[in-house]
Amino acid sequence: MIVRLVKMEFQKDKIESFLKLFEEKKAKIRAFPGCEYLELLQGTEAKNNVFMTYSYWRSADDLDNYRYSDLFKETWSETKKMFAQKPEAISFIKKHSLD
């Protein structure tokens, strides 16, 4: 299992546009082959323009298939226009979960 975190900082006046885009795309992303979980987190108070996606992928190949898909390319091309800072992404291998 691959856990993917993507931190994105948006221009303050683009937050609503990003949320609308995420709302439009989230079901398609979640339904993409290999995606097991998808969550969007938002910073609090002064950092409310910082968001993070948190997703689980069955394998690195599944994540790569998504990253090279038309769905990702379309979504990312719209998303990156709204950034205030360069995004950061990191992947982890899930080793253990506690109930």
Number of C-alpha atoms within 10 A of each C-alpha: 15 21 20 20 18 15 18 21 22 23 14 14 10 15 18 10 13 20 13 10 14 15 11 12 15 14 11 12 20 17 12 17 14 20 19 16 14 17 12 14 12 15 12 10 7 7 12 14 19 21 20 19 15 16 20 22 25 15 15 17 12 15 22 11 15 19 13 10 12 11 14 16 13 11 15 12 10 14 18 16 12 18 19 15 13 11 15 11 12 9 16 12 13 12 7 5 5 3 2
